[in-house]
Amino acid sequence: MTARIYQRPKHAMQSGRALTDRWILEYEAAEAKRADPLTGWAGSGDTKQQLTLRFPSCDAAKAYAEKNGIAYTLVPTPSKTLKIQAYADNFR
């Protein structure tokens, strides 16, 4: 049972940064998804994939994983780069 811990990035259609300060722990897939013979929908018997745990800090997420014996990989947060420009730069 392995998990990954990451910080949710800002969605491309968002202008604000709401809920991007939270850290998320998601379990990796234990088995491959397969098509249901009746409906054709993809699914598996792995119920851990449905869990998403949210934490206020990276340390809290790591402490939870270590306390419960969950192997985890920490995905670093990409650096935020701002392209500062003025409206007048569109006409140069």
C-alpha positions, 0 to 999 in steps of 0.5 A: 500500500503506497500513497503520494503526497502532493499540493494541489496546483491552481486550476488553469481556469481559476484566477484565485488560489483557494484550497491550493495551500492544502496537502493531499494524500492519495493511494496508488492503484493496487490493481489495474482497472478493467471493463465491467461486462454488463455496463462497460464502465472501467472499475476495480475492486480496489477501494483505497483509490476512492480515498482522498485525505486532505491535510493543512501541511506537508508535515501533517500528511507525512506524520499520518502516513508514518503513524499508519505505516503507509509508504509514501512518495512526496511530490514537490510543489512546482515553483510559481513563476510570474510573467509580469507585463503591462498591457502596452507590451502587446503593441511593441 
